[in-house]
Amino acid sequence: MTQIDLQKISDYKWQVPRHGGMHVPGIIYGSEQLLKKAVDDNAISQVVNVACLPGIRSWSLAMPDVHWGYGAPIGGVGGFDATGGVIVPGFVGYDINCGVRLLRTNLRKGDIARHIETLADRLFQSVPSGVGSSGSFRLKKKELAELLSRGARWAVEKGYGDRDDLAFIEDGGCLAEADPDAVSNRAYERGLEQSGTLGSGNHFLEVQEVVGIHDREAADVFGLFEGQVTVMVHTGSRGLGYQVCDEYLAAFIGKAVRKYDIKLPDRQLACAPVSSYEGRRYWGAMNAAANFAFANRQVISHGIVEVFLEVLQIGPADLGMAVVYDIAHNIAKRERHIVEGNPCELIVHRKGATRAFPKGHPDVPEPYRQVGQPVIIPGTMGTSSYVLVGTETAMAETWGSTCHGAGRVMSRHEALKRTSGDEVLRGLESKGIVVRCASLRGLAEEMPGAYKDVDEVVESVAGAGISRKVARMVPLFVMKG
């Protein structure tokens, strides 16, 4: 696939015409430069492969941060008929409900400037990070089953945060169709000690400063202001979610595809009918893993609040730390959309893509309904992060979806060849950014140059109209696993 094969719809929207086994065309969002990166990465071929899956409706989508992934592209979105379509573990991803939470405060940069090193040390001690990291408590299997059923609600009931937090988490932090019995013993074992942990790879905790407001009305509604200190957390379902994906992929590849005579363009897209026994089992396990991730971010947030109160020696009212929003970007959701002019229930797969519902939508928290759903877009270490807001255009064109971040443009192996952890550390510190990391190797793998330009990605989704810029933040402290 080359750029010549693509049809330009607008400056930020391109079409892959139907050909071969495609049931629907492909649509790629992004500037011409970002499109070239997607072509070079061969991610467009994965957009085509997704378009060949049974029951897909209207189009196979790719956001501006799209890049090669397992089976389906990271940055991909697809809506499948809720009765005649399929559920695709590889199109959800291994880190089920990898997502982002943004916390706001009443603080300004000057309020924490002389405490930043102490805050960094205490946060690094309080929130376990890195490969295989374990949390501060170990659950019994029965307790973990309750967590898998209730998600962030379980965490709040156990004293981790406030009930008010739940209103600002996607689906209230609890997916009702979770089935803890569909989660294997091995997945349980991996999750028993990992609630409240950050993990490794591109997961992070950042203390940030809001440095720009693009939409004053939305920013006011979200409680954001220039000069404000915010905290962003990016993590998911850890080893439990990975195990769920791994086991169901193996089962689908081994039996389900043959049983239901599904013709695949790539075995990594192994799937099962949504309504089948196998599909229902994965659905229940995936939702349970997503609940684990919601609870994980809730427990981490509680720890962050405690650290700020302890280090700054102020009261909760002065701190004013509260959830702006918590959103998944690796998940499949049952949603109502308009398909060819008619209301239709779809199973919308978002893999490295973020829900972006517009104002007035019933799934947007009531306090935000007048402007739309917050979209949290992390950048890379040392670059900007953004808050966006969902739009009607996204609802009409992308099943209410937008990008999820910058998107890799360089493999971890290539990043290690180009730099060292010490070099990345020095570069960040030269910008005045305090860094704590579990591994210098991991820091090198996540070098800013390994990712696309987040400003260009955000400009692309704004230019395409599928989300609107609200605020921009820059890091003061970066914590990596």
BAPA-900374 format. One record per atom (N, C-alpha, C): z, y, x; residue in one letter. Coordinates in steps of 0.1 Angstrom, whole numbers, plus 5000, padded with zeros to 4 digits. Layout:
% residues N
ZYXa ...
This chain:
% residues 481
500049885008m 500050005000m 500050125009m 499150215006t 499050345014t 499150465004t 499350585009q 499350695001q 498050714993q 496950664998i 495750684991i 495750604978i 496450494978d 496550404966d 497350464955d 498150574958l 499050634949l 498350754942l 498750774929q 498150884921q 499250994920q 498851114924k 499851224924k 499951274910k 501151274904i 501351334891i 501851474892i 502751504902s 503251634904s 503651644919s 504151754924d 504551764937d 505751664941d 506451624931y 507551534933y 507551404925y 506351364921k 506151244913k 504851174915k 504851044918w 503650974922w 503650844914w 502450794911q 502350664903q 501550564911q 502150434910v 501450314915v 500750254903v 499450264902p 498750204890p 499050054889p 498950004877r 499149864874r 498049784881r 498349684888h 497349594894h 498049454896h 497249354898g 497849224900g 498649174889g 499949134892g 500849084882g 501749184876g 501549314879m 502349414874m 502249424858m 503449424852h 503449454837h 503449604834h 503949684843v 504049824841v 503749894854v 503350024854p 503050094866p 504350124874p 504250164886g 505350214894g 505350364894g 506550424894i 506750564896i 507650594907i 507250674917i 508050714928i 508250864928i 509550904929y 509951044929y 510151084944y 509751204947g 510051254961g 508951344966g 509251424976s 508251504982s 507251414990s 506151484994e 505151405001e 505651345014e 506551415021q 507151365033q 508051245030q 508851255020l 509651135016l 508851025011l 507751045004l 506850945000l 506250865012l 505950945022k 505350875035k 506450785041k 507650825041k 508750735046k 508850605038k 508750625025a 508850505016a 507650405018a 506450465021v 505250385024v 505450315037v 505850385047d 506050335061d 507150225060d 508150235052d 509250135051d 508850015042d 507650025036n 507149915027n 507949905014n 508750005011a 509549994999a 508649994987a 507450054988i 506650064976i 506249924971i 506049834981s 505749694977s 506849634969s 508049674971q 509149624963q 509149684949q 508749804948v 508649874935v 507549794927v 506449754934v 505449674927v 506049534923v 506749474931n 507349344928n 508249344916n 509049454915v 509949464904v 509149484891v 507949544892a 507149564880a 506549434875a 506649334883c 506149204879c 507149114871c 508349164870l 509449074864l 509349074849l 509748964843p 509648944828p 510449054821p 509949104810g 510649194801g 510849334806g 510249374817i 510449514822i 509649604813i 510249724810r 509649814800r 509249944807r 508049994804s 507550124807s 507150154821s 508050124831w 507750154845w 508850094854w 508450074867s 509350044878s 509550164886s 510750214888l 511050344893l 511650344907l 511350444915a 512050464928a 512450604929a 513650634934m 514150764936m 513750814950m 513950944953p 513550994966p 514250934978p 515350874976d 516150814987d 515750664989d 514650614982v 514250474982v 514050424996v 514550304999h 514150235011h 514350085009h 513850005018w 513749865017w 515149805015w 515249705005g 516449635002g 516249495000g 517249424996y 517149274994y 516449264980y 515249214981g 514449184969g 513949314962g 514849394957a 514449524950a 514849634960a 514149744959p 514349854968p 515749924965p 516349974975i 517550054973i 517050194969i 517450244958g 516850364952g 515950324940g 516050194936g 515250154925g 515950154912g 515150174901v 515650164887v 514650094879v 515150004870g 514349934861g 515049904848g 514349924836g 514949894823g 514249764818g 515049664814f 514549544809f 515049524794f 514149464786d 514449444772d 515749364771d 516649404763a 517949344762a 517949204755a 516849174749t 516849034743t 515748944751t 514649004754g 513648924760g 513448944775g 514349024781g 514249054795g 515148964804g 515249004816v 516048924826v 517149014832v 518148944838i 519149004847i 518848964861i 518949054870v 518449034884v 519549064894v 520348974899p 521349004909p 520949084921p 519749054926g 519249134937g 518849274934g 518749304921f 518349434917f 519649514913f 520849454914v 522149514913v 522649544927v 522449434936g 522949444950g 524149364952g 524449354965y 525649274969y 526949344967y 526949474969d 528149554967d 528149604952d 528549524943i 528449564929i 529449684926i 528849774919n 529549904916n 530049974929n 529249964940c 529350064950c 529150194944c 530150284946g 530050414938g 530750524945g 530850634939v 531450754945v 532350824935v 533450864940r 534450944933r 534651084940r 534651194932l 534951324937l 536251374931l 537151414940l 538451474936l 538351624939l 538851714930r 538951854932r 540451884935r 540652004941t 541952054943t 542052204940t 543252254940n 543452404939n 543452464953n 543152394963l 543352444977l 542052504982l 542252584992r 541052645000r 541252595014r 540152605022k 540152555035k 541352605043k 541652735042g 542752795049g 544152725046g 544252675034d 545552605030d 545752475038d 544652415044i 544852295051i 544552295065i 543952415070a 543452415083a 544352375094a 545652415094r 546552375104r 547152235102r 546852175091h 547352045088h 546251935089h 545051975092i 543951885091i 544051755099i 544551775112e 544751655120e 545751555115e 546851615110t 547951535104t 547351465091t 546651535083l 546051475071l 545151365075l 544351385085a 543451285090a 544151155094a 545251175102d 546051055106d 546650985095d 547251055085r 547950995074r 546950925064r 545850985062l 544850925053l 544250795060l 544050805073f 543550685080f 544550575079f 545850605080q 546950505079q 547050455064q 546850545055s 547150505041s 546050425034s 544850455038v 543650385032v 543050285042v 543350165041p 542750065050p 541250065050p 540650055062s 539150065063s 538649965073s 537349935073g 536749845082g 536549705076g 535749625084v 535349495079v 536649405077v 536749345065g 537849255061g 539149325060g 539149455058s 540449525057s 541249485045s 542549485046s 543449445035s 544249565030s 544549565017g 545349675012g 546849655014g 547549755008s 549049755010s 549749655001s 549049594992f 549649494983f 548749374981f 549349254979r 548649134976r 548849094962r 547849074955l 547949034941l 547948874939l 548548834929k 548448694925k 547248674917k 546748554916k 545448534909k 545448584895k 546548564888k 546748604874k 546648754873k 547248824883e 547248974883e 545849024886e 545148954895l 543748994898l 542848974886l 543048864878a 542348844866a 542548964856a 543749014855e 544049124846e 543249254852e 543249274865l 542549384871l 541049374868l 540549254869l 539049234866l 538749254852l 539649234843s 539449264829s 539549414825s 540449484832r 540849614828r 540449724837r 540049694849g 539549794859g 540549904862g 540050024862a 540950144865a 542150154855a 541950104843r 543050114834r 544250024839r 543949914845w 545049834851w 545749914861w 544949984870a 545550054881a 546450164876a 546050234865v 546850344860v 548150284853v 548050174846e 549150114840e 550150064851e 549750044863k 550650004874k 551150124882k 550850244877g 551350364884g 550450424894g 549250384895y 548250444904y 547450544897y 547950674897g 547250774890g 547650804876g 546950884869d 547350934856d 546350884845d 546750864833r 545850824822r 544750924820r 544951054823d 543951154822d 542751124831d 542951054842d 541951024852d 540850944845d 541150854835l 540250754830l 539150824822l 539350944816a 538351014809a 537151054818a 537451064831f 536451114840f 535851004849f 535950884845i 535350764852i 534250714842i 533150674848e 532150614840e 532750494832e 532450504818d 532950394809d 534450394809d 535150504812g 536550494812g 537150404823g 536350364833g 536850284844g 536950134840g 536450094828c 536649954823c 535449914816c 534749814821l 533649754814l 534149634805l 533949644792a 534549554783a 534049414783a 532749394788e 532149264788e 532449184801e 533449234809a 533849154821a 534449024817a 534148924825d 534648784822d 535248734835d 536548744837p 537148694849p 536948544852p 536748474841d 536548324843d 535148294849d 534248394849a 532948364855a 532948404870a 534148444875v 534248474889v 534848354896v 534348314908s 534748184914s 536048204922s 536648084925n 537848094932n 537748154946n 536548134952r 536348194965r 536248344964r 535648404953a 535548544951a 536948594949a 537748524941y 539148564939y 539948574952y 539748474961e 540448474974e 540048594982e 538848634981r 538348754989r 538948884983r 539248884970g 539649004964g 541149024964g 541948924966l 543348924964l 544049034973l 543549064985e 544149164993e 543349294996e 542249304988q 541349414991q 541349534982q 542249534972s 542249644963s 542949764970s 542349884969g 542849994976g 542250004991g 541149944994t 540549945007t 539150005007t 538850065018l 537550135019l 536350055024l 536649955032g 535549875037g 534749945049g 533549895052s 532849935064s 531449985060s 530549985069g 529150035067g 529150175063g 528450205052n 528250345048n 529350405040n 530450325038h 531550365030h 532350465038h 532950565030f 533750665037f 534650735028f 535550815034l 536450915027l 536251045035l 535951145027e 535751285033e 536551385026e 537151475034v 537751595029v 536651705031v 536351775021q 535151865021q 535552005017q 534652095020e 534752235014e 533552265006e 533752324994v 532552364986v 532052494993v 530752494997v 530252615004v 529152684996v 528752624985g 527652694977g 527752644962g 527552744953i 527452714939i 526052754934i 525352654928h 524052674923h 523952694908h 524952644901d 524952654887d 526352694883d 526552814880r 527952864878r 528552804866r 527752794855e 528352744842e 528852594844e 527952514850a 528352374852a 529552364862a 529552444873a 530552434882a 531952474876a 531952574867d 533152614861d 533652504852d 532752444845v 533152324836v 533752214844v 533152184856f 533552074864f 534852114873f 535252244872g 536452284879g 536152314894g 534952344898l 534552364912l 534352514915l 534752564927f 534552694931f 534252704946f 533652814950e 533352824964e 534552844973e 534652774984g 535752774993g 536852664990g 536552594979q 537552484974q 537552364983q 538652304985v 538852174991v 538652064981v 537751974984t 537451854976t 537651724985t 537751614978v 537751484985v 536751394979v 535951324987m 534951234982m 535251094988m 535150994979v 535450854983v 534250774979v 533650694989h 532550604986h 532850464990h 533050384980t 533350244983t 533050164970t 533150024971g 532749944960g 533749824958g 533149714955s 533949594951s 534249504962s 533949544975r 534349474987r 533949324987r 534749234993g 534249094994g 534149024981g 534949064971l 534848994958l 533449014952l 532949144952g 531649174946g 530549104954g 530649104968y 529649034976y 529548884973y 530748824971q 530748684968q 530148654954q 530448734944v 529748714931v 528248724932v 527748824939c 526248834941c 525748714948c 526348674959d 525848574968d 525748434960d 526848404953e 526848274946e 525848274934e 525748384926y 524848374915y 523348384920y 523148454931l 521748454936l 521348304940l 522248234946a 521948104951a 521748014938a 522548034928a 522447954916a 521047984909a 520748114908f 519448144902f 518248094909f 518348114923i 517148064931i 517047914930i 518247844930g 518247694930g 517847634917g 518247694905k 518147624892k 517447704882k 518047824880a 517647904868a 516147944867a 515647974879v 514248014879v 513347894875v 513647774880r 512847664876r 513147624861r 514347634857k 514747594843k 513947674833k 513847804836y 513247904826y 511747934830y 511247864840d 509847874844d 509448024847d 510248084855i 510048224858i 509248234871i 508148304870k 507248324881k 507648454889k 508048434901l 508548544909l 507648594920l 507548724922p 506748774933p 507448764946p 508848744945d 509648734957d 510948654953d 511248554960r 512448474956r 513748544956r 513748654964q 514948744964q 515148814951q 514148814942l 514248864929l 514648764918l 515248654923a 515648544914a 516448604902a 516148554890c 516748614878c 516848504867c 517448544856a 517648454845a 517548544832a 517048484821p 517048564809p 518448614806p 518448744801v 519748804798v 520548724788v 519848664778s 520548584768s 520848444771s 520448394783s 520748254787s 522148234791s 522548114792y 523948084797y 524148134811y 523148114820e 523248164833e 523348314834e 522448384826g 522448524825g 523748584820g 524348524810r 525548574804r 526748554814r 526748444822r 527748424832r 527748524843r 526548554848y 526448654858y 526848794852y 526448824840w 526748944834w 528248964834w 528948864829g 530448874829g 531048884842g 530548814852a 531048824866a 530748964872a 529549004870m 529149144875m 530049254870m 530249244857n 531149344851n 532549334856n 533049214858a 534349194864a 534449254878a 533449234886a 533349294900a 533349444899a 532549494889a 532449644887a 533849694884a 534649624876n 535949674872n 536849674885n 536649574894f 537449574906f 537149704914f 535849744915a 535549864922a 536149984916a 536149994902f 536750114896f 538250114899f 538850004899a 540349994902a 540550034917a 539649984925n 539750014939n 539750164942n 538850234936r 538750374939r 539950454932r 540450394921q 541650454915q 542850444924q 543050324930v 544150304939v 544050394951v 542850404957i 542650484968i 542950634965i 542550674953s 542750814949s 544250844948s 545050754943h 546450774942h 547050784956h 546650704966g 547150724979g 546750854986g 545550904982i 545151034988i 546051144982i 546351144969v 547251244964v 548651244971v 549151114973e 550451104979e 550451164993e 549351145001v 549251195014v 549251345014v 548451405006f 548351555005f 549651615002f 550351554992l 551651604988l 552751595000l 552651485007e 553551465018e 553351555029e 552051565033v 551751645045v 551851795042v 551451845031l 551451985028l 552752035022l 553551935018q 554951975013q 554752075001q 553952034992i 553752114980i 553852024967i 553952084956g 554052004944g 552751974938g 552651874928p 551451834922p 550651954915p 551352044909a 550752154903a 550052244913a 550652264924d 549952354934d 548752274941d 548952144942l 547752074948l 546652064938l 546952034925g 545952034915g 544851934917g 545151824923m 544151724926m 543851644913m 542551634910a 542151574898a 540751514900a 540351414892v 539051354893v 538051444886v 536951474894v 535851544888v 534951434881v 534651334888y 533951214882y 533851104891y 533750984886d 533550854893d 532450784887d 531450754896i 530150694891i 529650584899i 529150474893a 528550364900a 527150394904a 526750334915h 525250334918h 524750204922h 525450094920n 524849954921n 525349874909n 524549874898i 525049814886i 523849794876i 524049704866a 523249694855a 524049724842a 523449804834k 524149854822k 523349834809k 524049804798r 523449794785r 523449934779r 522249984777e 522150124772e 521050134761e 521250244753r 520250274743r 519250384748r 517950364748h 516950454752h 515850454742h 514950554744i 513750564736i 512650504744i 512050404738v 510950334745v 509650344735v 508650404740e 507450424732e 507750484719e 508650574719g 508950654706g 510050584697g 510550474701n 511450394693n 512750374700n 513950384693p 515250344700p 515150204704p 515750174715c 515650034721c 516850014730c 517449894729e 518449854738e 517949794751e 518349844762l 517849804775l 518949754784l 518649674794i 519549644805i 518949724816i 519549834819v 519049924830v 519749884843v 518849844853h 519349814866h 519249934875h 520349974881r 520350084891r 520850034904r 520050034914k 520449984927k 520250094937k 521350154941g 521250274949g 520650394941g 521050404928a 520650504920a 521850544910a 521850664906t 522950714898t 522650754884t 523450714874r 523250764861r 523350914860r 522450974852a 522351124851a 522151164837a 523051144828f 522951174814f 522951324811f 522251364801p 522151514798p 523351564789p 523351694787k 524351754778k 524151694764k 525251674757g 525251624744g 525251474743g 525051404754h 525051254753h 526451204750h 526651114741p 528051064738p 528750994749p 528050954760d 528750884771d 529150984782d 528851114780v 529351214789v 530751254784v 531751264794p 533051304789p 533051424781p 533851424770e 533851534761e 533951674767e 534851694777p 534951824784p 533651874791p 532851774794y 531551814802y 530351814793y 530551774780r 529351744772r 528451874770r 529051994771q 528252114769q 527252134781q 527452074792v 526552094804v 525851964808v 526551844806g 525951724811g 526851644821g 526451534824q 527251444833q 527151484848q 528351494854p 528251514869p 527551404876p 526851434886v 526151344895v 526651374909v 527251274916i 527851294929i 526951234940i 526451314948i 525451274958i 526051294972i 526551194979p 527051204993p 525851225003p 526151305013g 525151315024g 525551215035g 525251255047t 525551165059t 526651245067t 527251185076m 528251245084m 527751375090m 528451485088g 528051615094g 527051685086g 526551635074t 525551705066t 526151735052t 525351795044s 525851835030s 526051715021s 526951735011s 526951644999s 526751744987s 526451684976y 526051764964y 526751714952y 526951804943v 527251774929v 526051824921v 525451734913l 524351764904l 524751744890l 523851774881v 524151744867v 522951684860v 523151584851g 522051514844g 521251604835g 520051564832t 519051644824t 518351554813t 517751624804e 516951564794e 515751494800e 515151564810t 514051504817t 514351364823t 515551354829a 515951224834a 516051124823a 516551164811m 516651074800m 515351024795m 514351114795a 512951074791a 512150994801a 512451024814e 511550964824e 512150854832e 513450854834t 514050764844t 515250684838t 515250664825w 516350594819w 517650664822w 517650804823g 518850874827g 519350854841g 518450854851s 518850814864s 518350914874s 519050914886t 518551004897t 518950934910t 518851004921c 519150944935c 520650914936c 521050854947h 522450824950h 522950874963h 522050924971g 522450974985g 521151004993g 521351005006a 520251035015a 519250925016a 519750805017g 518850685019g 518550665034g 518650535038r 518450505052r 516950515056r 516750565068v 515350565073v 515250485086v 516450435091m 516550365103m 517550255102m 517150135107s 518050025106s 519350045115s 520349975112r 521549985120r 521249935134r 520449835136h 520149795149h 519449905157h 518449975151e 517750075157e 518650195160e 519650225151a 520550335154a 521350305166a 521850175168l 522650135180l 521850155193l 520450135192k 519650155204k 519550295208k 519650385198r 519350525200r 520650605204r 521850565201t 523050645203t 524250545205t 525350615208s 526650545209s 527650605200s 528650535197g 529750585188g 530350715195g 530550705208d 531150825215d 530250945213d 528950925214e 528051035213e 528051095199e 528051015189v 528151055175v 529451135173v 530551075178l 531851135177l 531951275183l 531351295195r 531351425201r 530451525193r 529351475188g 528551565180g 529251615168g 529951535161l 530651575149l 531851665152l 532551635163e 533651725167e 533151855172e 531951865177s 531451995182s 531152085170s 530952025158k 530752105146k 532152135139k 533252095145g 534552125139g 534952025129g 534351905129i 534651805119i 535551705125i 536751675119v 537651585124v 537251445120v 537351345129v 536751215126v 537851105129v 537951005120r 538750885122r 537850775118r 537850665127c 536950555124c 537650425128c 537350315121a 537850185125a 537050125136a 535750175138s 534950115148s 533950215153s 533850235167l 532850325172l 531450275170l 531350145170r 530050085167r 529550115153r 530450105144g 530150145130g 529750295129g 530450375137l 530050515137l 528650535142l 528250465152a 526850475157a 525850425147a 526150325140e 525250265130e 525050365119e 526050455116e 525950555105e 525550695110e 524950705122m 524550835128m 523750905117m 523951045117p 523151115107p 521651095107p 521151085119g 519651065121g 519150935115g 520050845111a 519650715105a 519250725091a 519550845085y 519250875071y 518250985069y 517650985057k 516751095053k 517551225052k 516851335051d 517451465050d 517951475035d 519251475033v 519751485020v 519351605012v 519151715020d 518751845013d 517351825007d 516451755014e 515151735009e 515151634997e 516051534998v 516151434987v 516651504974v 517651594976v 518251664964v 517151764959v 516451834968e 515451924964e 514351854956e 514051724959s 513051644952s 513451614938s 514751574936v 515151534922v 515251664914v 515651774920a 515751904913a 514351944910a 513451934919g 512051974917g 511351894906g 511751764905a 511151674895a 511851694881a 513051764881g 513751794869g 514651684864g 514851584872i 515651474868i 517151494871i 517551604877s 518851644878s 518851784884s 519951854882r 520052004886r 521152024895r 520952104905k 521952134915k 523052214910k 524352174913v 525552254908v 526252304920v 526652224930a 527452274941a 527152194953a 527352254965r 527152194978r 528452194986r 528752074992m 529952065000m 529552025015m 530452065024v 530352015038v 531651955042v 531551855052p 532751785056p 533651865065p 534951855063l 535951905072l 536551785080l 536751675073f 537251545079f 536451435074f 536051345083v 535251225080v 536051095084v 536251005075m 536850875078m 535850765075m 535550685085k 534650575083k 535350445086k 534850335080g 535350205082g 534750145095g 
